[in-house]
C-alpha cells in the first residue's frame, strides 16, 4: 500500500507542485494551508509522513511535526524551507526531521521522501540543494 503523505504549506503553488510530484510517484497525498487545519486533521487521522513548511504564520513546520507526533509517535517528517538555514537544520535533526529547500527539483524531493520513509531518519548532510 502506498504511503500517505500530508503536506502543510501556505504557498498554494508549492503545495500543489509537491502534491503533484508525490502523487505522480504513487504516494497518497493531501494538503492544507495553515497550522490550524493541520492540527485538526492530525487530531483525527494519521499520515506516514508529514511535510510541513517552515513558516506557518505564528507557528512553524516543526510545531506541526511535534503536534502530529504527540498523537502519532511513529510519524515521519520533513520540514521545507525557503533557503538553507543552519539553525533550523539543527533543530530539525534534534527531532529526527529532514530539511529540504522547497525549490528542490522533483528528483531531490522524491529522494528525500524515500529516504525518510525507508530509514525513518534524515541523512545528516541532507541533499545538496541550492
C-alpha positions in Angstrom: 0.0 0.0 0.0 1.3 3.4 -0.9 2.5 5.7 1.9 0.1 8.5 2.9 1.8 11.9 2.8 0.3 15.1 4.3 1.7 18.5 3.0 1.3 21.6 5.1 2.1 24.8 3.2 0.6 28.3 3.0 2.0 28.7 -0.5 -0.6 27.1 -2.8 1.7 26.8 -5.8 4.4 25.0 -3.7 1.9 22.8 -2.0 0.2 21.9 -5.3 3.5 21.2 -7.1 4.7 19.0 -4.3 1.4 17.1 -4.2 1.6 16.6 -7.9 5.2 15.2 -7.7 4.3 12.9 -4.9 1.0 11.7 -6.4 2.8 11.1 -9.7 5.2 8.8 -7.8 2.3 6.8 -6.4 2.0 8.3 -3.0 -1.4 9.1 -1.5 -1.3 12.8 -0.8 -3.4 15.6 0.7 -2.6 19.0 1.9 -3.7 22.1 3.8 -2.5 25.7 4.1 -2.5 26.5 7.9 -1.3 25.2 11.2 -4.9 25.2 12.5 -6.0 23.0 9.6 -3.1 20.7 10.1 -3.9 20.4 13.8 -7.5 19.5 13.1 -6.6 16.8 10.5 -3.7 15.3 12.5 -6.0 15.1 15.5 -8.4 12.9 13.6 -6.3 11.0 11.0 -2.8 9.8 10.6 -0.1 10.1 7.9 3.0 8.1 7.3 4.9 11.3 6.5 4.2 15.0 7.1 6.0 17.6 5.0 5.5 21.0 6.7 6.6 24.4 5.6 8.9 26.2 7.9 6.8 29.4 8.1 3.1 29.0 9.0 2.1 32.3 10.5 2.7 32.4 14.2 3.8 28.7 14.0 6.3 26.8 12.0 6.6 23.4 10.4 8.4 21.9 13.5 5.3 22.8 15.6 3.1 20.8 13.2 5.5 17.9 13.4 5.7 17.9 17.3 2.0 18.2 17.5 1.5 15.3 15.0 4.0 13.1 16.8 2.2 13.6 20.1 -0.8 11.8 18.6 1.1 9.6 16.1 4.6 8.8 17.6 5.8 6.9 14.5 5.0 9.7 12.1 8.0 10.6 9.9 8.6 14.2 8.8 10.3 16.7 6.6 10.4 20.4 7.1 10.7 22.6 4.0 12.3 25.9 4.0 12.7 28.8 1.5 16.5 28.6 1.9 19.2 26.7 3.8 19.1 27.6 7.5 21.7 26.0 9.7 19.7 26.8 12.9 16.5 25.2 11.5 18.5 22.2 10.3 20.0 21.8 13.8 16.5 21.9 15.4 15.2 19.5 12.8 18.0 17.0 13.4 17.2 17.0 17.1 13.6 16.0 16.2 14.8 13.4 13.6 13.4 15.5 10.8 14.9 16.1 7.3 15.2 19.7 5.9 14.6 20.3 2.2 14.6 23.6 0.3 11.1 24.0 -1.2 12.5 24.9 -4.6 14.2 21.4 -4.9 13.5 19.6 -8.1 11.2 16.6 -8.2 14.1 14.1 -8.1 15.5 15.6 -4.9 12.1 15.7 -3.3 11.4 12.0 -4.1 14.9 11.0 -2.8 14.3 12.8 0.5 10.8 11.3 0.8 12.0 7.8 0.0 15.0 8.1 2.4 12.8 9.4 5.2 10.1 6.8 4.8 12.6 3.9 4.5 15.0 4.9 7.2 12.8 7.0 9.4 15.6 9.4 9.9 17.2 12.2 7.9 20.6 11.9 6.3 22.6 14.4 8.4 24.1 16.0 5.4 20.8 16.1 3.6 20.5 16.7 -0.1 22.7 19.5 -1.5 20.1 21.9 -2.7 20.8 25.4 -3.9 
